Amino acid sequence: MNSFTQQIKVSRQQSEIQSFYEPALRVLGHLFEVKKQNLRNKGYDENNAAVTKVEFSEAMARQFRITQWLAQQIVTSLTKACLVDSFGGYVKPKGGEK
């Protein structure tokens, strides 16, 4: 495969991943609200709420009917684009809530 075709392939993959940004952020927002509510119900500080990357990618894979690999690529891409806060194995919407 020459370099031009490789560039086109990479560009298409990036476009495919970026097309999931908005729906992925909605899924993350929903999961984050559930986590906050669980902490609230137990009497803990809801500012400590966060979603595991695995849980987030599994939810996307189920909801969007995509592979686990693609879901993990979306999580990684969202993190690199600074659209989510990422720390360790956890993520949460930028600014604490969405």
Backbone as CSV, one residue per row, in Angstrom:
resi,resn,N_x,N_y,N_z,CA_x,CA_y,CA_z,C_x,C_y,C_z
1,MET,0.845,-1.167,0.000,0.000,0.000,0.000,0.894,1.233,0.000
2,ASN,0.633,2.127,-0.927,1.476,3.317,-0.958,1.034,4.321,0.105
3,SER,1.817,5.343,0.271,1.573,6.277,1.365,0.292,7.081,1.162
4,PHE,-0.073,7.380,-0.074,-1.296,8.144,-0.335,-2.529,7.352,0.097
5,THR,-2.585,6.084,-0.268,-3.739,5.256,0.123,-3.764,5.066,1.634
6,GLN,-2.610,4.989,2.243,-2.541,4.858,3.700,-3.097,6.117,4.365
7,GLN,-2.756,7.289,3.820,-3.265,8.544,4.370,-4.780,8.625,4.246
8,ILE,-5.318,8.178,3.124,-6.766,8.194,2.919,-7.439,7.266,3.931
9,LYS,-6.854,6.096,4.147,-7.410,5.131,5.092,-7.429,5.712,6.507
10,VAL,-6.330,6.334,6.911,-6.241,6.937,8.239,-7.252,8.073,8.369
11,SER,-7.386,8.871,7.329,-8.340,9.978,7.341,-9.774,9.475,7.504
12,ARG,-10.107,8.400,6.824,-11.457,7.824,6.938,-11.698,7.282,8.342
13,GLN,-10.682,6.649,8.924,-10.826,6.127,10.283,-11.051,7.267,11.272
14,GLN,-10.295,8.358,11.109,-10.459,9.506,11.994,-11.852,10.105,11.853
15,SER,-12.340,10.210,10.632,-13.681,10.748,10.402,-14.740,9.860,11.038
16,GLU,-14.558,8.546,10.921,-15.514,7.611,11.513,-15.541,7.764,13.028
17,ILE,-14.382,7.854,13.632,-14.300,8.000,15.085,-14.902,9.327,15.522
18,GLN,-14.572,10.411,14.817,-15.077,11.726,15.193,-16.584,11.843,15.010
19,SER,-17.164,11.050,14.135,-18.614,11.094,13.944,-19.354,10.574,15.177
20,PHE,-18.653,9.877,16.065,-19.271,9.358,17.286,-19.122,10.308,18.474
21,TYR,-18.440,11.435,18.318,-18.188,12.328,19.446,-19.469,12.756,20.157
22,GLU,-20.403,13.340,19.420,-21.615,13.874,20.047,-22.451,12.778,20.717
23,PRO,-22.751,11.671,20.013,-23.510,10.610,20.685,-22.759,10.014,21.884
24,ALA,-21.442,9.912,21.780,-20.648,9.355,22.877,-20.707,10.272,24.096
25,LEU,-20.668,11.572,23.870,-20.749,12.511,24.987,-22.126,12.452,25.652
26,ARG,-23.173,12.196,24.866,-24.512,12.023,25.452,-24.559,10.776,26.334
27,VAL,-23.972,9.682,25.853,-23.926,8.444,26.644,-23.137,8.685,27.929
28,LEU,-22.004,9.356,27.814,-21.187,9.648,28.991,-21.960,10.524,29.972
29,GLY,-22.667,11.522,29.465,-23.464,12.391,30.332,-24.510,11.611,31.103
30,HIS,-25.155,10.673,30.429,-26.174,9.846,31.094,-25.539,8.964,32.173
31,LEU,-24.454,8.278,31.831,-23.772,7.421,32.808,-23.278,8.237,34.005
32,PHE,-22.778,9.437,33.721,-22.262,10.313,34.769,-23.385,10.736,35.717
33,GLU,-24.556,11.060,35.168,-25.698,11.442,36.008,-26.129,10.282,36.903
34,VAL,-26.106,9.065,36.369,-26.445,7.882,37.172,-25.449,7.733,38.322
35,LYS,-24.169,7.911,38.032,-23.133,7.796,39.069,-23.319,8.874,40.138
36,LYS,-23.628,10.104,39.706,-23.855,11.189,40.664,-25.059,10.884,41.550
37,GLN,-26.132,10.381,40.943,-27.339,10.051,41.704,-27.057,8.950,42.725
38,ASN,-26.275,7.953,42.331,-25.918,6.877,43.262,-25.153,7.422,44.466
39,LEU,-24.214,8.336,44.214,-23.459,8.931,45.321,-24.371,9.778,46.202
40,ARG,-25.267,10.541,45.580,-26.215,11.378,46.313,-27.085,10.517,47.232
41,ASN,-27.589,9.394,46.700,-28.456,8.504,47.481,-27.737,7.904,48.683
42,LYS,-26.441,7.698,48.555,-25.664,7.101,49.646,-25.095,8.149,50.597
43,GLY,-25.322,9.426,50.294,-24.866,10.494,51.169,-23.426,10.912,50.959
44,TYR,-22.859,10.586,49.814,-21.480,10.968,49.518,-21.447,12.200,48.623
45,ASP,-20.274,12.788,48.502,-20.093,13.973,47.666,-20.202,13.592,46.193
46,GLU,-21.163,14.182,45.501,-21.380,13.834,44.098,-20.284,14.368,43.183
47,ASN,-19.423,15.249,43.691,-18.298,15.737,42.885,-17.265,14.644,42.634
48,ASN,-17.363,13.546,43.373,-16.439,12.427,43.194,-16.907,11.451,42.124
49,ALA,-18.015,11.751,41.470,-18.571,10.836,40.468,-17.668,10.768,39.242
50,ALA,-17.509,9.568,38.719,-16.755,9.336,37.484,-17.189,7.989,36.916
51,VAL,-16.951,7.805,35.630,-17.338,6.584,34.928,-16.060,5.871,34.499
52,THR,-16.010,4.551,34.673,-14.819,3.831,34.229,-14.786,3.818,32.703
53,LYS,-13.584,3.824,32.165,-13.433,3.788,30.707,-14.030,2.512,30.132
54,VAL,-13.890,1.407,30.863,-14.427,0.125,30.401,-15.951,0.188,30.345
55,GLU,-16.569,0.712,31.400,-18.029,0.829,31.434,-18.525,1.731,30.304
56,PHE,-17.827,2.832,30.073,-18.186,3.773,29.014,-18.076,3.109,27.642
57,SER,-16.972,2.413,27.392,-16.802,1.775,26.082,-17.799,0.635,25.888
58,GLU,-18.112,-0.109,26.954,-19.105,-1.181,26.837,-20.492,-0.618,26.549
59,ALA,-20.835,0.499,27.190,-22.137,1.128,26.949,-22.236,1.606,25.501
60,MET,-21.152,2.190,24.988,-21.161,2.638,23.588,-21.269,1.451,22.645
61,ALA,-20.524,0.389,22.924,-20.555,-0.791,22.058,-21.965,-1.371,21.991
62,ARG,-22.638,-1.415,23.134,-24.014,-1.930,23.156,-24.976,-0.993,22.437
63,GLN,-24.910,0.291,22.775,-25.888,1.240,22.241,-25.699,1.501,20.751
64,PHE,-24.454,1.634,20.313,-24.189,1.965,18.906,-23.960,0.729,18.048
65,ARG,-23.903,-0.448,18.692,-23.633,-1.711,17.997,-22.330,-1.652,17.202
66,ILE,-21.290,-1.266,17.924,-19.952,-1.203,17.341,-19.061,-2.167,18.123
67,THR,-17.863,-2.392,17.619,-16.935,-3.297,18.301,-16.344,-2.624,19.539
68,GLN,-15.873,-3.442,20.464,-15.203,-2.921,21.653,-13.972,-2.104,21.252
69,TRP,-13.269,-2.582,20.229,-12.065,-1.887,19.779,-12.400,-0.465,19.333
70,LEU,-13.443,-0.312,18.516,-13.827,1.017,18.040,-14.281,1.887,19.207
71,ALA,-15.012,1.318,20.145,-15.460,2.079,21.313,-14.262,2.584,22.118
72,GLN,-13.240,1.754,22.272,-12.041,2.180,22.989,-11.293,3.262,22.219
73,GLN,-11.295,3.160,20.892,-10.670,4.198,20.070,-11.396,5.531,20.245
74,ILE,-12.716,5.485,20.372,-13.501,6.704,20.575,-13.161,7.326,21.922
75,VAL,-13.051,6.506,22.967,-12.685,7.010,24.295,-11.308,7.667,24.242
76,THR,-10.360,7.007,23.602,-9.006,7.551,23.474,-9.016,8.862,22.699
77,SER,-9.775,8.908,21.621,-9.846,10.104,20.797,-10.496,11.265,21.552
78,LEU,-11.556,10.991,22.306,-12.203,12.036,23.111,-11.226,12.602,24.137
79,THR,-10.417,11.728,24.716,-9.430,12.155,25.702,-8.360,13.028,25.053
80,LYS,-7.845,12.595,23.899,-6.808,13.358,23.203,-7.325,14.699,22.697
81,ALA,-8.630,14.768,22.372,-9.231,16.012,21.889,-9.634,16.927,23.051
82,CYS,-9.346,16.507,24.283,-9.668,17.264,25.497,-11.162,17.556,25.624
83,LEU,-11.995,16.636,25.178,-13.442,16.791,25.306,-13.970,16.136,26.576
84,VAL,-13.147,15.317,27.221,-13.502,14.693,28.497,-12.304,14.789,29.434
85,ASP,-12.587,14.767,30.725,-11.519,14.687,31.717,-11.208,13.218,31.938
86,SER,-9.943,12.864,31.843,-9.532,11.475,32.003,-8.477,11.389,33.096
87,PHE,-8.659,10.441,34.004,-7.688,10.235,35.076,-7.699,8.765,35.439
88,GLY,-6.561,8.139,35.274,-6.469,6.707,35.532,-7.399,5.939,34.610
89,GLY,-8.220,5.093,35.164,-9.165,4.307,34.379,-10.541,4.936,34.323
90,TYR,-10.632,6.230,34.652,-11.927,6.904,34.733,-12.004,8.092,33.782
91,VAL,-13.236,8.423,33.397,-13.497,9.625,32.601,-14.739,10.306,33.153
92,LYS,-14.833,11.595,32.892,-16.063,12.317,33.182,-16.158,13.484,32.210
93,PRO,-17.362,13.982,31.988,-17.511,15.088,31.036,-16.660,16.279,31.451
94,LYS,-16.187,17.026,30.485,-15.337,18.186,30.741,-16.078,19.173,31.634
95,GLY,-15.401,19.679,32.630,-16.017,20.655,33.518,-16.874,20.026,34.602
96,GLY,-16.876,18.712,34.709,-17.606,18.041,35.774,-18.965,17.541,35.386
97,GLU,-19.659,18.259,34.498,-20.961,17.755,34.056,-21.252,18.215,32.653
98,LYS,-22.173,17.529,32.044,-22.533,17.817,30.650,-24.003,18.105,30.604
